[in-house]
Structure formats: C-alpha cells, structure tokens
C-alpha cells in the first residue's frame, strides 16, 4: 500500500531527510555502543594512559616525602 504523493520533488526531499536521519541514528547508536574503540585494534579514538601514570608517580613521590600519617 504505497503512499501517493503528487509533488514528486517534495516526496523525494522528504524521503531523503528521513533516510538521512535513520542512518545518522544508526551510526550514533553504533558509536555509543563502542565510544572509545575499545575492541578495535587500531582505533582513531585511542587515548594514552601516560598522563594517568605520571600523576600516579607524582602523587607517590609526594606521599613518600610527607612520611607516614601521624
């Protein structure tokens, strides 16, 4: 039961917008499912853990300099 739309260009634009929104929604869902590319070997969203390691080292040095709690 196809929908009859007389003005063909308007129907084409409407169908294009709906198709674009559906594709956008599917890609958004796919990205939200795996936001940082965790399971991908080489992902463009890889994040370095070096700043976290540097902070942990710096906090360990500060804790060692202060000595044990009183």
NUMIVO-168031 format. One record per residue: x, y, z of N, C-alpha, C, O, CB in turn; residue in one letter; residue number from 1. Coordinates in nm, 3 decimals, padded with zeros to 5 digits, always signed. Glycine has a CB too. Layout:
// NUMIVO-168031
@n.X:X, n.Y:Y, n.Z:Z, ca.X:X, ca.Y:Y, ca.Z:Z, c.X:X, c.Y:Y, c.Z:Z, o.X:X, o.Y:Y, o.Z:Z, cb.X:X, cb.Y:Y, cb.Z:Z, residuo:A, num:NUM
...
//
This chain:
// NUMIVO-168031
@n.X:+00.083, n.Y:-00.115, n.Z:+00.000, ca.X:+00.000, ca.Y:+00.000, ca.Z:+00.000, c.X:+00.090, c.Y:+00.125, c.Z:+00.000, o.X:+00.112, o.Y:+00.184, o.Z:+00.106, cb.X:-00.096, cb.Y:-00.002, cb.Z:+00.121, residuo:X, num:1
@n.X:+00.141, n.Y:+00.165, n.Z:-00.114, ca.X:+00.231, ca.Y:+00.280, ca.Z:-00.122, c.X:+00.156, c.Y:+00.410, c.Z:-00.098, o.X:+00.036, o.Y:+00.421, o.Z:-00.124, cb.X:+00.299, cb.Y:+00.284, cb.Z:-00.259, residuo:X, num:2
@n.X:+00.227, n.Y:+00.507, n.Z:-00.047, ca.X:+00.170, ca.Y:+00.638, ca.Z:-00.021, c.X:+00.175, c.Y:+00.720, c.Z:-00.149, o.X:+00.280, o.Y:+00.728, o.Z:-00.213, cb.X:+00.245, cb.Y:+00.712, cb.Z:+00.096, residuo:X, num:3
@n.X:+00.063, n.Y:+00.778, n.Z:-00.187, ca.X:+00.058, ca.Y:+00.861, ca.Z:-00.307, c.X:+00.089, c.Y:+01.006, c.Z:-00.270, o.X:+00.016, o.Y:+01.069, o.Z:-00.194, cb.X:-00.080, cb.Y:+00.851, cb.Z:-00.376, residuo:X, num:4
@n.X:+00.198, n.Y:+01.057, n.Z:-00.324, ca.X:+00.235, ca.Y:+01.197, ca.Z:-00.304, c.X:+00.250, c.Y:+01.260, c.Z:-00.441, o.X:+00.340, o.Y:+01.222, o.Z:-00.516, cb.X:+00.367, cb.Y:+01.211, cb.Z:-00.220, residuo:X, num:5
@n.X:+00.164, n.Y:+01.354, n.Z:-00.473, ca.X:+00.165, ca.Y:+01.414, ca.Z:-00.606, c.X:+00.294, c.Y:+01.489, c.Z:-00.638, o.X:+00.355, o.Y:+01.460, o.Z:-00.741, cb.X:+00.050, cb.Y:+01.507, cb.Z:-00.619, residuo:X, num:6
@n.X:+00.337, n.Y:+01.583, n.Z:-00.556, ca.X:+00.459, ca.Y:+01.656, ca.Z:-00.593, c.X:+00.582, c.Y:+01.568, c.Z:-00.569, o.X:+00.625, o.Y:+01.550, o.Z:-00.455, cb.X:+00.470, cb.Y:+01.789, cb.Z:-00.512, residuo:X, num:7
@n.X:+00.636, n.Y:+01.515, n.Z:-00.674, ca.X:+00.749, ca.Y:+01.421, ca.Z:-00.665, c.X:+00.871, c.Y:+01.483, c.Z:-00.598, o.X:+00.931, o.Y:+01.416, o.Z:-00.513, cb.X:+00.787, cb.Y:+01.373, cb.Z:-00.803, residuo:X, num:8
@n.X:+00.913, n.Y:+01.607, n.Z:-00.630, ca.X:+01.032, ca.Y:+01.663, ca.Z:-00.563, c.X:+01.015, c.Y:+01.674, c.Z:-00.411, o.X:+01.110, o.Y:+01.648, o.Z:-00.337, cb.X:+01.063, cb.Y:+01.801, cb.Z:-00.619, residuo:X, num:9
@n.X:+00.898, n.Y:+01.712, n.Z:-00.365, ca.X:+00.875, ca.Y:+01.719, ca.Z:-00.221, c.X:+00.883, c.Y:+01.581, c.Z:-00.158, o.X:+00.938, o.Y:+01.566, o.Z:-00.048, cb.X:+00.739, cb.Y:+01.783, cb.Z:-00.192, residuo:X, num:10
@n.X:+00.831, n.Y:+01.481, n.Z:-00.226, ca.X:+00.837, ca.Y:+01.344, ca.Z:-00.175, c.X:+00.981, c.Y:+01.297, c.Z:-00.170, o.X:+01.021, o.Y:+01.230, o.Z:-00.075, cb.X:+00.753, cb.Y:+01.249, cb.Z:-00.264, residuo:X, num:11
@n.X:+01.059, n.Y:+01.333, n.Z:-00.271, ca.X:+01.199, ca.Y:+01.293, ca.Z:-00.275, c.X:+01.278, c.Y:+01.358, c.Z:-00.162, o.X:+01.359, o.Y:+01.291, o.Z:-00.098, cb.X:+01.261, cb.Y:+01.330, cb.Z:-00.411, residuo:X, num:12
@n.X:+01.256, n.Y:+01.484, n.Z:-00.136, ca.X:+01.324, ca.Y:+01.553, ca.Z:-00.026, c.X:+01.282, c.Y:+01.493, c.Z:+00.108, o.X:+01.366, o.Y:+01.469, o.Z:+00.195, cb.X:+01.293, cb.Y:+01.706, cb.Z:-00.028, residuo:X, num:13
@n.X:+01.154, n.Y:+01.467, n.Z:+00.125, ca.X:+01.104, ca.Y:+01.408, ca.Z:+00.248, c.X:+01.168, c.Y:+01.270, c.Z:+00.272, o.X:+01.213, o.Y:+01.240, o.Z:+00.382, cb.X:+00.950, cb.Y:+01.396, cb.Z:+00.244, residuo:X, num:14
@n.X:+01.171, n.Y:+01.187, n.Z:+00.169, ca.X:+01.230, ca.Y:+01.054, ca.Z:+00.182, c.X:+01.380, c.Y:+01.064, c.Z:+00.211, o.X:+01.434, o.Y:+00.985, o.Z:+00.288, cb.X:+01.205, cb.Y:+00.970, cb.Z:+00.054, residuo:X, num:15
@n.X:+01.447, n.Y:+01.160, n.Z:+00.149, ca.X:+01.591, ca.Y:+01.179, ca.Z:+00.173, c.X:+01.621, c.Y:+01.221, c.Z:+00.315, o.X:+01.716, o.Y:+01.172, o.Z:+00.376, cb.X:+01.646, cb.Y:+01.282, cb.Z:+00.077, residuo:X, num:16
@n.X:+01.541, n.Y:+01.312, n.Z:+00.368, ca.X:+01.561, ca.Y:+01.358, ca.Z:+00.506, c.X:+01.537, c.Y:+01.244, c.Z:+00.604, o.X:+01.614, o.Y:+01.225, o.Z:+00.698, cb.X:+01.468, cb.Y:+01.477, cb.Z:+00.538, residuo:X, num:17
@n.X:+01.431, n.Y:+01.170, n.Z:+00.584, ca.X:+01.401, ca.Y:+01.056, ca.Z:+00.672, c.X:+01.512, c.Y:+00.952, c.Z:+00.664, o.X:+01.554, o.Y:+00.898, o.Z:+00.767, cb.X:+01.265, cb.Y:+00.992, cb.Z:+00.635, residuo:X, num:18
@n.X:+01.561, n.Y:+00.923, n.Z:+00.544, ca.X:+01.670, ca.Y:+00.825, ca.Z:+00.529, c.X:+01.796, c.Y:+00.873, c.Z:+00.598, o.X:+01.863, o.Y:+00.795, o.Z:+00.665, cb.X:+01.698, cb.Y:+00.800, cb.Z:+00.381, residuo:X, num:19
@n.X:+01.829, n.Y:+01.001, n.Z:+00.581, ca.X:+01.948, ca.Y:+01.057, ca.Z:+00.646, c.X:+01.937, c.Y:+01.046, c.Z:+00.797, o.X:+02.034, o.Y:+01.007, o.Z:+00.862, cb.X:+01.968, cb.Y:+01.203, cb.Z:+00.604, residuo:X, num:20
@n.X:+01.823, n.Y:+01.080, n.Z:+00.852, ca.X:+01.805, ca.Y:+01.073, ca.Z:+00.997, c.X:+01.816, c.Y:+00.931, c.Z:+01.049, o.X:+01.874, o.Y:+00.908, o.Z:+01.155, cb.X:+01.671, cb.Y:+01.132, cb.Z:+01.036, residuo:X, num:21
@n.X:+01.763, n.Y:+00.835, n.Z:+00.975, ca.X:+01.774, ca.Y:+00.695, ca.Z:+01.019, c.X:+01.918, c.Y:+00.646, c.Z:+01.015, o.X:+01.963, o.Y:+00.578, o.Z:+01.107, cb.X:+01.687, cb.Y:+00.605, cb.Z:+00.931, residuo:X, num:22
@n.X:+01.990, n.Y:+00.681, n.Z:+00.910, ca.X:+02.132, ca.Y:+00.641, ca.Z:+00.902, c.X:+02.211, c.Y:+00.709, c.Z:+01.012, o.X:+02.296, o.Y:+00.645, o.Z:+01.075, cb.X:+02.191, cb.Y:+00.677, cb.Z:+00.763, residuo:X, num:23
@n.X:+02.186, n.Y:+00.838, n.Z:+01.037, ca.X:+02.254, ca.Y:+00.909, ca.Z:+01.145, c.X:+02.225, c.Y:+00.844, c.Z:+01.280, o.X:+02.316, o.Y:+00.828, o.Z:+01.361, cb.X:+02.210, cb.Y:+01.056, cb.Z:+01.147, residuo:X, num:24
@n.X:+02.102, n.Y:+00.807, n.Z:+01.304, ca.X:+02.065, ca.Y:+00.744, ca.Z:+01.430, c.X:+02.135, c.Y:+00.609, c.Z:+01.447, o.X:+02.183, o.Y:+00.578, o.Z:+01.556, cb.X:+01.914, cb.Y:+00.725, cb.Z:+01.438, residuo:X, num:25
@n.X:+02.142, n.Y:+00.530, n.Z:+01.341, ca.X:+02.210, ca.Y:+00.401, ca.Z:+01.350, c.X:+02.359, c.Y:+00.418, c.Z:+01.376, o.X:+02.416, o.Y:+00.343, o.Z:+01.456, cb.X:+02.189, cb.Y:+00.321, cb.Z:+01.221, residuo:X, num:26
@n.X:+02.424, n.Y:+00.514, n.Z:+01.310, ca.X:+02.567, ca.Y:+00.535, ca.Z:+01.335, c.X:+02.590, c.Y:+00.590, c.Z:+01.475, o.X:+02.692, o.Y:+00.558, o.Z:+01.538, cb.X:+02.626, cb.Y:+00.631, cb.Z:+01.230, residuo:X, num:27
@n.X:+02.499, n.Y:+00.671, n.Z:+01.526, ca.X:+02.511, ca.Y:+00.722, ca.Z:+01.663, c.X:+02.500, c.Y:+00.608, c.Z:+01.763, o.X:+02.578, o.Y:+00.602, o.Z:+01.859, cb.X:+02.404, cb.Y:+00.828, cb.Z:+01.691, residuo:X, num:28
@n.X:+02.406, n.Y:+00.518, n.Z:+01.742, ca.X:+02.392, ca.Y:+00.403, ca.Z:+01.830, c.X:+02.516, c.Y:+00.316, c.Z:+01.825, o.X:+02.561, o.Y:+00.266, o.Z:+01.928, cb.X:+02.267, cb.Y:+00.320, cb.Z:+01.792, residuo:X, num:29
@n.X:+02.573, n.Y:+00.296, n.Z:+01.706, ca.X:+02.693, ca.Y:+00.214, ca.Z:+01.693, c.X:+02.810, c.Y:+00.279, c.Z:+01.767, o.X:+02.888, o.Y:+00.210, o.Z:+01.832, cb.X:+02.729, cb.Y:+00.193, cb.Z:+01.544, residuo:X, num:30
@n.X:+02.822, n.Y:+00.410, n.Z:+01.758, ca.X:+02.931, ca.Y:+00.479, ca.Z:+01.825, c.X:+02.911, c.Y:+00.479, c.Z:+01.977, o.X:+03.008, o.Y:+00.466, o.Z:+02.051, cb.X:+02.942, cb.Y:+00.622, cb.Z:+01.774, residuo:X, num:31
@n.X:+02.789, n.Y:+00.493, n.Z:+02.023, ca.X:+02.764, ca.Y:+00.489, ca.Z:+02.167, c.X:+02.787, c.Y:+00.350, c.Z:+02.225, o.X:+02.819, o.Y:+00.336, o.Z:+02.343, cb.X:+02.621, cb.Y:+00.534, cb.Z:+02.197, residuo:X, num:32
@n.X:+02.771, n.Y:+00.250, n.Z:+02.143, ca.X:+02.795, ca.Y:+00.113, ca.Z:+02.188, c.X:+02.943, c.Y:+00.088, c.Z:+02.213, o.X:+02.978, o.Y:+00.009, o.Z:+02.300, cb.X:+02.741, cb.Y:+00.013, cb.Z:+02.086, residuo:X, num:33
@n.X:+03.030, n.Y:+00.155, n.Z:+02.138, ca.X:+03.173, ca.Y:+00.136, ca.Z:+02.149, c.X:+03.242, c.Y:+00.272, c.Z:+02.134, o.X:+03.305, o.Y:+00.297, o.Z:+02.032, cb.X:+03.225, cb.Y:+00.035, cb.Z:+02.042, residuo:X, num:34
@n.X:+03.230, n.Y:+00.361, n.Z:+02.236, ca.X:+03.270, ca.Y:+00.500, ca.Z:+02.217, c.X:+03.419, c.Y:+00.522, c.Z:+02.199, o.X:+03.458, o.Y:+00.614, o.Z:+02.128, cb.X:+03.224, cb.Y:+00.581, cb.Z:+02.331, residuo:X, num:35
@n.X:+03.504, n.Y:+00.442, n.Z:+02.260, ca.X:+03.647, ca.Y:+00.465, ca.Z:+02.251, c.X:+03.717, c.Y:+00.361, c.Z:+02.164, o.X:+03.840, o.Y:+00.352, o.Z:+02.167, cb.X:+03.708, cb.Y:+00.465, cb.Z:+02.388, residuo:X, num:36
@n.X:+03.642, n.Y:+00.283, n.Z:+02.088, ca.X:+03.703, ca.Y:+00.183, ca.Z:+02.002, c.X:+03.778, c.Y:+00.078, c.Z:+02.083, o.X:+03.885, o.Y:+00.032, o.Z:+02.041, cb.X:+03.796, cb.Y:+00.248, cb.Z:+01.902, residuo:X, num:37
@n.X:+03.724, n.Y:+00.040, n.Z:+02.199, ca.X:+03.795, ca.Y:-00.048, ca.Z:+02.291, c.X:+03.832, c.Y:-00.182, c.Z:+02.228, o.X:+03.942, o.Y:-00.233, o.Z:+02.251, cb.X:+03.712, cb.Y:-00.071, cb.Z:+02.415, residuo:X, num:38
@n.X:+03.743, n.Y:-00.239, n.Z:+02.150, ca.X:+03.768, ca.Y:-00.372, ca.Z:+02.095, c.X:+03.839, c.Y:-00.367, c.Z:+01.960, o.X:+03.875, o.Y:-00.471, o.Z:+01.906, cb.X:+03.638, cb.Y:-00.447, cb.Z:+02.080, residuo:X, num:39
@n.X:+03.860, n.Y:-00.248, n.Z:+01.906, ca.X:+03.928, ca.Y:-00.235, ca.Z:+01.778, c.X:+04.078, c.Y:-00.227, c.Z:+01.802, o.X:+04.123, o.Y:-00.159, o.Z:+01.894, cb.X:+03.878, cb.Y:-00.111, cb.Z:+01.700, residuo:X, num:40
@n.X:+04.153, n.Y:-00.296, n.Z:+01.719, ca.X:+04.298, ca.Y:-00.299, ca.Z:+01.738, c.X:+04.360, c.Y:-00.161, c.Z:+01.720, o.X:+04.435, o.Y:-00.114, o.Z:+01.805, cb.X:+04.362, cb.Y:-00.399, cb.Z:+01.641, residuo:X, num:41
@n.X:+04.328, n.Y:-00.096, n.Z:+01.611, ca.X:+04.381, ca.Y:+00.038, ca.Z:+01.584, c.X:+04.263, c.Y:+00.132, c.Z:+01.564, o.X:+04.203, o.Y:+00.137, o.Z:+01.456, cb.X:+04.475, cb.Y:+00.039, cb.Z:+01.459, residuo:X, num:42
@n.X:+04.231, n.Y:+00.205, n.Z:+01.667, ca.X:+04.117, ca.Y:+00.295, ca.Z:+01.661, c.X:+04.166, c.Y:+00.439, c.Z:+01.661, o.X:+04.270, o.Y:+00.470, o.Z:+01.721, cb.X:+04.020, cb.Y:+00.270, cb.Z:+01.779, residuo:X, num:43
@n.X:+04.093, n.Y:+00.527, n.Z:+01.596, ca.X:+04.129, ca.Y:+00.667, ca.Z:+01.596, c.X:+04.099, c.Y:+00.734, c.Z:+01.729, o.X:+04.140, o.Y:+00.848, o.Z:+01.752, cb.X:+04.057, cb.Y:+00.739, cb.Z:+01.487, residuo:X, num:44
@n.X:+04.030, n.Y:+00.665, n.Z:+01.815, ca.X:+03.991, ca.Y:+00.722, ca.Z:+01.944, c.X:+04.076, c.Y:+00.669, c.Z:+02.058, o.X:+04.035, o.Y:+00.676, o.Z:+02.174, cb.X:+03.845, cb.Y:+00.694, cb.Z:+01.972, residuo:X, num:45
@n.X:+04.194, n.Y:+00.614, n.Z:+02.027, ca.X:+04.281, ca.Y:+00.564, ca.Z:+02.133, c.X:+04.326, c.Y:+00.678, c.Z:+02.222, o.X:+04.360, o.Y:+00.787, o.Z:+02.174, cb.X:+04.402, cb.Y:+00.490, cb.Z:+02.073, residuo:X, num:46
@n.X:+04.326, n.Y:+00.653, n.Z:+02.350, ca.X:+04.365, ca.Y:+00.754, ca.Z:+02.447, c.X:+04.488, c.Y:+00.703, c.Z:+02.522, o.X:+04.490, o.Y:+00.588, o.Z:+02.567, cb.X:+04.249, cb.Y:+00.786, cb.Z:+02.546, residuo:X, num:47
@n.X:+04.589, n.Y:+00.787, n.Z:+02.534, ca.X:+04.710, ca.Y:+00.750, ca.Z:+02.605, c.X:+04.686, c.Y:+00.751, c.Z:+02.755, o.X:+04.619, o.Y:+00.840, o.Z:+02.807, cb.X:+04.826, cb.Y:+00.844, cb.Z:+02.568, residuo:X, num:48
@n.X:+04.740, n.Y:+00.651, n.Z:+02.824, ca.X:+04.730, ca.Y:+00.645, ca.Z:+02.969, c.X:+04.851, c.Y:+00.705, c.Z:+03.038, o.X:+04.862, o.Y:+00.700, o.Z:+03.160, cb.X:+04.711, cb.Y:+00.502, cb.Z:+03.013, residuo:X, num:49
@n.X:+04.944, n.Y:+00.762, n.Z:+02.960, ca.X:+05.066, ca.Y:+00.818, ca.Z:+03.016, c.X:+05.038, c.Y:+00.932, c.Z:+03.115, o.X:+05.104, o.Y:+00.935, o.Z:+03.219, cb.X:+05.154, cb.Y:+00.869, cb.Z:+02.905, residuo:X, num:50
@n.X:+04.946, n.Y:+01.025, n.Z:+03.091, ca.X:+04.918, ca.Y:+01.128, ca.Z:+03.192, c.X:+04.869, c.Y:+01.069, c.Z:+03.324, o.X:+04.901, o.Y:+01.122, o.Z:+03.431, cb.X:+04.814, cb.Y:+01.226, cb.Z:+03.139, residuo:X, num:51
@n.X:+04.793, n.Y:+00.963, n.Z:+03.318, ca.X:+04.747, ca.Y:+00.897, ca.Z:+03.440, c.X:+04.864, c.Y:+00.836, c.Z:+03.516, o.X:+04.872, o.Y:+00.847, o.Z:+03.638, cb.X:+04.642, cb.Y:+00.790, cb.Z:+03.408, residuo:X, num:52
@n.X:+04.955, n.Y:+00.772, n.Z:+03.444, ca.X:+05.073, ca.Y:+00.713, ca.Z:+03.507, c.X:+05.162, c.Y:+00.820, c.Z:+03.568, o.X:+05.214, o.Y:+00.803, o.Z:+03.679, cb.X:+05.154, cb.Y:+00.629, cb.Z:+03.405, residuo:X, num:53
@n.X:+05.182, n.Y:+00.932, n.Z:+03.498, ca.X:+05.263, ca.Y:+01.042, ca.Z:+03.550, c.X:+05.203, c.Y:+01.098, c.Z:+03.679, o.X:+05.275, o.Y:+01.128, o.Z:+03.774, cb.X:+05.275, cb.Y:+01.154, cb.Z:+03.445, residuo:X, num:54
@n.X:+05.073, n.Y:+01.112, n.Z:+03.681, ca.X:+05.006, ca.Y:+01.163, ca.Z:+03.801, c.X:+05.023, c.Y:+01.067, c.Z:+03.918, o.X:+05.046, o.Y:+01.109, o.Z:+04.031, cb.X:+04.858, cb.Y:+01.187, cb.Z:+03.773, residuo:X, num:55
@n.X:+05.011, n.Y:+00.937, n.Z:+03.891, ca.X:+05.027, ca.Y:+00.838, ca.Z:+03.998, c.X:+05.170, c.Y:+00.843, c.Z:+04.053, o.X:+05.190, o.Y:+00.834, o.Z:+04.174, cb.X:+04.993, cb.Y:+00.696, cb.Z:+03.946, residuo:X, num:56
@n.X:+05.270, n.Y:+00.856, n.Z:+03.965, ca.X:+05.409, ca.Y:+00.866, ca.Z:+04.011, c.X:+05.431, c.Y:+00.993, c.Z:+04.095, o.X:+05.496, o.Y:+00.988, o.Z:+04.199, cb.X:+05.505, cb.Y:+00.866, cb.Z:+03.890, residuo:X, num:57
@n.X:+05.377, n.Y:+01.105, n.Z:+04.049, ca.X:+05.394, ca.Y:+01.231, ca.Z:+04.119, c.X:+05.328, c.Y:+01.225, c.Z:+04.258, o.X:+05.384, o.Y:+01.273, o.Z:+04.355, cb.X:+05.336, cb.Y:+01.346, cb.Z:+04.037, residuo:X, num:58
@n.X:+05.208, n.Y:+01.166, n.Z:+04.266, ca.X:+05.141, ca.Y:+01.152, ca.Z:+04.395, c.X:+05.216, c.Y:+01.057, c.Z:+04.488, o.X:+05.219, o.Y:+01.078, o.Z:+04.610, cb.X:+04.998, cb.Y:+01.104, cb.Z:+04.375, residuo:X, num:59
@n.X:+05.276, n.Y:+00.953, n.Z:+04.432, ca.X:+05.355, ca.Y:+00.860, ca.Z:+04.514, c.X:+05.477, c.Y:+00.931, c.Z:+04.571, o.X:+05.513, o.Y:+00.908, o.Z:+04.687, cb.X:+05.398, cb.Y:+00.737, cb.Z:+04.431, residuo:X, num:60
@n.X:+05.542, n.Y:+01.018, n.Z:+04.492, ca.X:+05.658, ca.Y:+01.094, ca.Z:+04.542, c.X:+05.617, c.Y:+01.189, c.Z:+04.653, o.X:+05.686, o.Y:+01.202, o.Z:+04.754, cb.X:+05.725, cb.Y:+01.172, cb.Z:+04.427, residuo:X, num:61
@n.X:+05.503, n.Y:+01.256, n.Z:+04.636, ca.X:+05.454, ca.Y:+01.348, ca.Z:+04.738, c.X:+05.421, c.Y:+01.272, c.Z:+04.867, o.X:+05.453, o.Y:+01.318, o.Z:+04.976, cb.X:+05.330, cb.Y:+01.426, cb.Z:+04.688, residuo:X, num:62
@n.X:+05.358, n.Y:+01.158, n.Z:+04.853, ca.X:+05.322, ca.Y:+01.078, ca.Z:+04.970, c.X:+05.447, c.Y:+01.027, c.Z:+05.041, o.X:+05.451, o.Y:+01.022, o.Z:+05.164, cb.X:+05.232, cb.Y:+00.960, cb.Z:+04.930, residuo:X, num:63
@n.X:+05.550, n.Y:+00.988, n.Z:+04.966, ca.X:+05.674, ca.Y:+00.939, ca.Z:+05.027, c.X:+05.748, c.Y:+01.052, c.Z:+05.098, o.X:+05.809, o.Y:+01.029, o.Z:+05.202, cb.X:+05.765, cb.Y:+00.876, cb.Z:+04.921, residuo:X, num:64
@n.X:+05.743, n.Y:+01.173, n.Z:+05.043, ca.X:+05.812, ca.Y:+01.287, ca.Z:+05.104, c.X:+05.746, c.Y:+01.330, c.Z:+05.233, o.X:+05.814, o.Y:+01.377, o.Z:+05.324, cb.X:+05.818, cb.Y:+01.405, cb.Z:+05.008, residuo:X, num:65
@n.X:+05.616, n.Y:+01.316, n.Z:+05.244, ca.X:+05.545, ca.Y:+01.357, ca.Z:+05.364, c.X:+05.561, c.Y:+01.258, c.Z:+05.478, o.X:+05.547, o.Y:+01.295, o.Z:+05.595, cb.X:+05.400, cb.Y:+01.375, cb.Z:+05.334, residuo:X, num:66
@n.X:+05.589, n.Y:+01.134, n.Z:+05.448, ca.X:+05.608, ca.Y:+01.034, ca.Z:+05.551, c.X:+05.475, c.Y:+00.972, c.Z:+05.591, o.X:+05.370, o.Y:+01.005, o.Z:+05.536, cb.X:+05.676, cb.Y:+01.095, cb.Z:+05.673, residuo:X, num:67
@n.X:+05.482, n.Y:+00.881, n.Z:+05.688, ca.X:+05.359, ca.Y:+00.813, ca.Z:+05.731, c.X:+05.267, c.Y:+00.909, c.Z:+05.807, o.X:+05.313, o.Y:+01.005, o.Z:+05.868, cb.X:+05.392, cb.Y:+00.691, cb.Z:+05.819, residuo:X, num:68
@n.X:+05.137, n.Y:+00.882, n.Z:+05.803, ca.X:+05.042, ca.Y:+00.968, ca.Z:+05.874, c.X:+05.060, c.Y:+00.954, c.Z:+06.025, o.X:+05.099, o.Y:+00.848, o.Z:+06.075, cb.X:+04.897, cb.Y:+00.934, cb.Z:+05.835, residuo:X, num:69
@n.X:+05.032, n.Y:+01.059, n.Z:+06.095, ca.X:+05.051, ca.Y:+01.061, ca.Z:+06.242, c.X:+04.925, c.Y:+01.017, c.Z:+06.312, o.X:+04.922, o.Y:+01.013, o.Z:+06.435, cb.X:+05.091, cb.Y:+01.200, cb.Z:+06.290, residuo:X, num:70
//
